[in-house]
Amino acid sequence: MTADEPTTNQGEDLGPNPFEYLAAALGACTALTAKLYAKRKEWPLEDTDVRVALTRQDDLTVFDRKVKFVGNLDQAQRERLLEIVNHCPVHKALTGRIRVDTALVE
């Protein structure tokens, strides 16, 4: 996987920037969580379309996530799936406590 920054940030624009990968991870985890839950419940979920936009303002990072469930689901099932995707592991990591340990290795 190649990560880069746009030329406006002194990059070569050879790939997504790290924050775009982070947004993609949230979108992928959201879709997979919905798929696995619906499969376990035997609900007719055919697909999940997730769009994540990320904005950064000073020390605040905002993920704007839009989720569309495709399939013959009733309103209660759609609402439950929306609750469930808020518990996907990436969502939990982003909204929970995070610690990053860094060490120099030779």
N, CA, C and O of each residue as an XYZ file, in Angstrom:
424
protein
N       0.854     -1.168      0.000
C       0.000      0.000      0.000
C       0.902      1.232      0.000
O       1.839      1.342      0.791
N       0.599      2.130     -0.885
C       1.352      3.375     -0.974
C       0.545      4.489     -0.343
O      -0.638      4.663     -0.634
N       1.192      5.232      0.516
C       0.564      6.414      1.101
C       1.394      7.621      0.699
O       2.619      7.537      0.611
N       0.740      8.724      0.459
C       1.443      9.928      0.049
C       0.585     11.131      0.417
O      -0.527     10.991      0.926
N       1.106     12.272      0.158
C       0.397     13.527      0.354
C       0.254     14.191     -1.014
O       1.043     13.921     -1.919
N      -0.750     15.056     -1.170
C      -0.877     15.788     -2.430
C       0.325     16.728     -2.628
O       1.042     17.057     -1.683
N       0.510     17.132     -3.841
C       1.639     18.024     -4.149
C       1.541     19.331     -3.370
O       2.560     19.966     -3.099
N       0.328     19.739     -3.008
C       0.169     20.969     -2.224
C       0.743     20.829     -0.816
O       0.965     21.827     -0.130
N       0.984     19.579     -0.383
C       1.603     19.315      0.925
C       3.009     18.745      0.758
O       3.489     18.019      1.629
N       3.662     19.064     -0.337
C       5.012     18.605     -0.655
C       5.099     17.105     -0.921
O       6.187     16.532     -0.858
N       3.980     16.465     -1.215
C       3.995     15.060     -1.591
C       4.033     14.921     -3.099
O       4.138     15.906     -3.830
N       3.946     13.683     -3.548
C       3.926     13.404     -4.989
C       2.565     12.912     -5.452
O       2.395     12.575     -6.624
N       1.588     12.866     -4.545
C       0.224     12.442     -4.851
C       0.188     11.049     -5.482
O      -0.539     10.808     -6.446
N       0.991     10.134     -4.920
C       1.085      8.775     -5.455
C       0.074      7.807     -4.849
O      -0.028      6.657     -5.275
N      -0.665      8.275     -3.861
C      -1.647      7.411     -3.221
C      -2.416      8.186     -2.175
O      -2.177      9.376     -1.969
N      -3.341      7.508     -1.513
C      -4.116      8.163     -0.461
C      -3.205      8.644      0.664
O      -2.141      8.076      0.909
N      -3.649      9.704      1.341
C      -2.878     10.147      2.500
C      -3.293      9.308      3.709
O      -4.313      8.620      3.651
N      -2.537      9.349      4.789
C      -2.860      8.504      5.948
C      -4.269      8.709      6.491
O      -4.893      7.747      6.939
N      -4.780      9.921      6.463
C      -6.140     10.149      6.954
C      -7.180      9.535      6.019
O      -8.234      9.098      6.481
N      -6.905      9.494      4.722
C      -7.823      8.829      3.788
C      -7.849      7.326      4.064
O      -8.902      6.697      3.963
N      -6.707      6.753      4.410
C      -6.691      5.340      4.795
C      -7.479      5.113      6.085
O      -8.164      4.100      6.222
N      -7.385      6.035      7.017
C      -8.132      5.927      8.261
C      -9.642      5.972      7.996
O     -10.396      5.184      8.566
N     -10.076      6.888      7.138
C     -11.492      6.971      6.764
C     -11.928      5.698      6.039
O     -13.035      5.207      6.256
N     -11.060      5.165      5.179
C     -11.379      3.923      4.461
C     -11.509      2.753      5.440
O     -12.371      1.893      5.263
N     -10.669      2.718      6.457
C     -10.753      1.656      7.459
C     -12.088      1.722      8.198
O     -12.711      0.691      8.451
N     -12.525      2.925      8.540
C     -13.818      3.078      9.206
C     -14.951      2.623      8.290
O     -15.863      1.929      8.737
N     -14.903      3.004      7.024
C     -15.937      2.595      6.072
C     -15.975      1.095      5.870
O     -17.051      0.499      5.844
N     -14.803      0.473      5.725
C     -14.736     -0.975      5.521
C     -15.242     -1.727      6.743
O     -15.994     -2.693      6.614
N     -14.835     -1.289      7.922
C     -15.269     -1.938      9.159
C     -16.783     -1.800      9.341
O     -17.447     -2.732      9.797
N     -17.317     -0.643      8.985
C     -18.763     -0.410      9.072
C     -19.515     -1.402      8.197
O     -20.462     -2.046      8.650
N     -19.090     -1.522      6.941
C     -19.759     -2.424      6.000
C     -19.639     -3.880      6.435
O     -20.613     -4.629      6.360
N     -18.464     -4.284      6.887
C     -18.269     -5.675      7.311
C     -19.082     -6.007      8.559
O     -19.637     -7.100      8.672
N     -19.150     -5.074      9.479
C     -19.926     -5.302     10.697
C     -21.403     -5.486     10.368
O     -22.057     -6.375     10.914
N     -21.933     -4.646      9.474
C     -23.336     -4.780      9.060
C     -23.566     -6.118      8.372
O     -24.555     -6.798      8.643
N     -22.657     -6.494      7.487
C     -22.794     -7.751      6.737
C     -22.821     -8.957      7.684
O     -23.674     -9.835      7.553
N     -21.892     -8.993      8.628
C     -21.804    -10.137      9.530
C     -23.012    -10.210     10.468
O     -23.519    -11.297     10.745
N     -23.464     -9.066     10.949
C     -24.628     -9.054     11.840
C     -25.881     -9.499     11.086
O     -26.648    -10.328     11.577
N     -26.081     -8.949      9.900
C     -27.259     -9.315      9.105
C     -27.241    -10.802      8.734
O     -28.280    -11.463      8.731
N     -26.060    -11.312      8.425
C     -25.945    -12.734      8.078
C     -26.326    -13.604      9.281
O     -27.045    -14.593      9.140
N     -25.837    -13.222     10.458
C     -26.145    -13.991     11.664
C     -27.639    -13.963     11.971
O     -28.196    -14.958     12.434
N     -28.286    -12.836     11.717
C     -29.724    -12.687     11.963
C     -30.578    -13.202     10.805
O     -31.803    -13.266     10.907
N     -29.917    -13.567      9.702
C     -30.589    -14.023      8.485
C     -31.509    -12.951      7.919
O     -32.626    -13.232      7.485
N     -31.012    -11.711      7.936
C     -31.735    -10.578      7.357
C     -31.328    -10.417      5.903
O     -30.200    -10.747      5.539
N     -32.238     -9.910      5.057
C     -31.971     -9.806      3.615
C     -31.125     -8.583      3.221
O     -31.510     -7.817      2.338
N     -29.986     -8.411      3.874
C     -29.072     -7.324      3.509
C     -28.274     -7.759      2.289
O     -27.551     -8.754      2.345
N     -28.395     -7.026      1.190
C     -27.695     -7.358     -0.043
C     -26.357     -6.637     -0.159
O     -25.394     -7.180     -0.700
N     -26.307     -5.418      0.352
C     -25.088     -4.624      0.246
C     -25.167     -3.468      1.238
O     -26.248     -3.091      1.691
N     -24.025     -2.925      1.558
C     -23.950     -1.737      2.406
C     -23.035     -0.734      1.719
O     -21.885     -1.042      1.405
N     -23.549      0.456      1.491
C     -22.766      1.527      0.873
C     -22.386      2.511      1.977
O     -23.258      3.094      2.621
N     -21.095      2.693      2.191
C     -20.619      3.584      3.245
C     -19.751      4.663      2.617
O     -18.821      4.366      1.868
N     -20.056      5.901      2.924
C     -19.263      7.049      2.476
C     -18.748      7.762      3.716
O     -19.526      8.110      4.605
N     -17.453      7.979      3.778
C     -16.862      8.657      4.927
C     -16.084      9.866      4.434
O     -15.166      9.743      3.623
N     -16.460     11.024      4.929
C     -15.713     12.253      4.655
C     -15.036     12.660      5.954
O     -15.620     12.562      7.034
N     -13.815     13.111      5.834
C     -13.052     13.477      7.012
C     -12.627     14.927      6.906
O     -12.104     15.356      5.878
N     -12.852     15.677      7.964
C     -12.373     17.057      8.011
C     -11.578     17.237      9.288
O     -11.866     16.618     10.313
N     -10.585     18.086      9.211
C      -9.767     18.388     10.379
C      -9.802     19.889     10.621
O      -9.548     20.688      9.719
N     -10.123     20.254     11.862
C     -10.196     21.657     12.253
C      -9.414     21.799     13.548
O      -9.873     21.366     14.605
N      -8.245     22.399     13.471
C      -7.364     22.537     14.634
C      -7.127     21.170     15.263
O      -6.522     20.305     14.629
N      -7.587     20.952     16.496
C      -7.350     19.671     17.165
C      -8.551     18.728     17.092
O      -8.589     17.726     17.806
N      -9.533     19.036     16.237
C     -10.727     18.207     16.097
C     -10.748     17.529     14.733
O     -10.625     18.185     13.699
N     -10.904     16.220     14.743
C     -11.064     15.447     13.511
C     -12.496     14.941     13.470
O     -12.960     14.305     14.417
N     -13.205     15.223     12.368
C     -14.608     14.836     12.242
C     -14.751     13.841     11.093
O     -14.350     14.115      9.961
N     -15.330     12.682     11.405
C     -15.665     11.688     10.405
C     -17.158     11.815     10.137
O     -17.967     11.597     11.039
N     -17.528     12.160      8.924
C     -18.937     12.252      8.537
C     -19.252     10.988      7.752
O     -18.868     10.855      6.590
N     -19.952     10.065      8.391
C     -20.214      8.750      7.809
C     -21.670      8.657      7.392
O     -22.573      8.885      8.198
N     -21.891      8.321      6.130
C     -23.234      8.111      5.586
C     -23.345      6.627      5.220
O     -22.492      6.090      4.513
N     -24.392      5.978      5.701
C     -24.555      4.542      5.500
C     -25.883      4.268      4.797
O     -26.927      4.790      5.187
N     -25.823      3.447      3.764
C     -27.032      3.013      3.051
C     -27.058      1.490      3.049
O     -26.114      0.839      2.602
N     -28.152      0.936      3.554
C     -28.336     -0.517      3.549
C     -29.218     -0.884      2.370
O     -30.317     -0.348      2.220
N     -28.745     -1.789      1.538
C     -29.469     -2.227      0.351
C     -30.056     -3.610      0.621
O     -29.345     -4.532      1.022
N     -31.341     -3.738      0.400
C     -32.002     -5.017      0.600
C     -33.416     -4.785      1.111
O     -33.796     -3.660      1.432
N     -34.172     -5.837      1.179
C     -35.568     -5.763      1.603
C     -35.655     -5.798      3.133
O     -36.166     -6.752      3.719
N     -35.145     -4.742      3.761
C     -35.126     -4.627      5.212
C     -36.248     -3.706      5.678
O     -36.572     -2.726      5.007
N     -36.840     -4.021      6.826
C     -37.835     -3.092      7.364
C     -37.116     -1.992      8.150
O     -35.905     -2.058      8.361
N     -37.863     -0.996      8.573
C     -37.265      0.160      9.249
C     -36.567     -0.234     10.553
O     -35.503      0.294     10.874
N     -37.161     -1.148     11.293
C     -36.567     -1.591     12.558
C     -35.212     -2.271     12.308
O     -34.267     -2.071     13.071
N     -35.124     -3.068     11.247
C     -33.851     -3.724     10.916
C     -32.799     -2.694     10.515
O     -31.642     -2.799     10.921
N     -33.192     -1.701      9.724
C     -32.257     -0.643      9.319
C     -31.740      0.127     10.532
O     -30.547      0.410     10.638
N     -32.635      0.456     11.429
C     -32.231      1.204     12.625
C     -31.321      0.364     13.513
O     -30.367      0.887     14.088
N     -31.602     -0.922     13.630
C     -30.741     -1.802     14.437
C     -29.363     -1.929     13.810
O     -28.353     -1.892     14.513
N     -29.315     -2.079     12.491
C     -28.015     -2.151     11.812
C     -27.217     -0.873     12.027
O     -26.001     -0.927     12.211
N     -27.880      0.265     12.005
C     -27.189      1.531     12.237
C     -26.605      1.576     13.653
O     -25.501      2.082     13.856
N     -27.345      1.049     14.624
C     -26.816      0.966     15.994
C     -25.601      0.044     16.042
O     -24.591      0.359     16.672
N     -25.714     -1.090     15.373
C     -24.657     -2.100     15.403
C     -23.360     -1.572     14.783
O     -22.280     -1.823     15.318
N     -23.450     -0.844     13.665
C     -22.213     -0.391     13.011
C     -21.454      0.612     13.872
O     -20.255      0.813     13.675
N     -22.142      1.246     14.827
C     -21.435      2.130     15.749
C     -20.577      1.361     16.741
O     -19.854      1.961     17.536
N     -20.655      0.040     16.698
C     -19.843     -0.803     17.566
C     -18.767     -1.560     16.790
O     -18.150     -2.481     17.326
N     -18.538     -1.181     15.541
C     -17.474     -1.855     14.789
C     -16.137     -1.536     15.464
O     -15.993     -0.469     16.061
N     -15.169     -2.432     15.380
C     -13.896     -2.242     16.078
C     -13.164     -0.939     15.743
O     -12.565     -0.332     16.631
N     -13.198     -0.507     14.509
C     -12.498      0.737     14.150
C     -13.218      1.935     14.769
O     -12.575      2.850     15.284
N     -14.545      1.929     14.719
C     -15.313      3.005     15.369
C     -14.970      3.068     16.853
O     -14.744      4.150     17.394
N     -14.930      1.915     17.509
C     -14.598      1.866     18.924
C     -13.197      2.417     19.183
O     -12.982      3.162     20.138
N     -12.258      2.046     18.333
C     -10.883      2.531     18.512
C     -10.802      4.040     18.345
O     -10.091      4.717     19.087
N     -11.535      4.564     17.365
C     -11.482      5.998     17.101
C     -12.178      6.824     18.175
O     -11.805      7.974     18.407
N     -13.173      6.257     18.824
C     -13.936      7.017     19.811
C     -13.556      6.660     21.242
O     -14.034      7.285     22.189
N     -12.699      5.661     21.399
C     -12.287      5.247     22.740
C     -10.953      5.866     23.124
O     -10.476      6.811     22.495
N     -10.383      5.322     24.145
C      -9.068      5.776     24.582
C      -8.014      5.113     23.714
O      -8.081      3.914     23.444
N      -7.062      5.883     23.290
C      -6.003      5.373     22.418
C      -4.651      5.720     23.022
O      -4.454      6.821     23.535
N      -3.740      4.790     22.959
C      -2.370      5.035     23.363
C      -1.473      4.549     22.243
O      -1.687      3.462     21.707
N      -0.489      5.324     21.888
C       0.470      4.923     20.869
C       1.838      4.829     21.530
O       2.370      5.826     22.020
N       2.403      3.627     21.541
C       3.738      3.421     22.072
C       4.711      3.422     20.910
O       4.502      2.703     19.932
N       5.763      4.208     20.996
C       6.733      4.332     19.917
C       8.120      4.036     20.446
O       8.521      4.549     21.491
N       8.853      3.201     19.717
C      10.222      2.894     20.105
C      11.110      2.908     18.877
O      10.683      2.546     17.781
N      12.323      3.322     19.067
C      13.321      3.289     18.009
C      13.947      1.914     17.988
O      14.373      1.418     19.031
N      14.014      1.285     16.826
C      14.645     -0.031     16.707
C      15.793      0.054     15.722
O      15.798      0.891     14.820
N      16.736     -0.797     15.904
C      17.916     -0.827     15.022
C      17.785     -1.951     14.030
O      18.671     -2.148     13.199
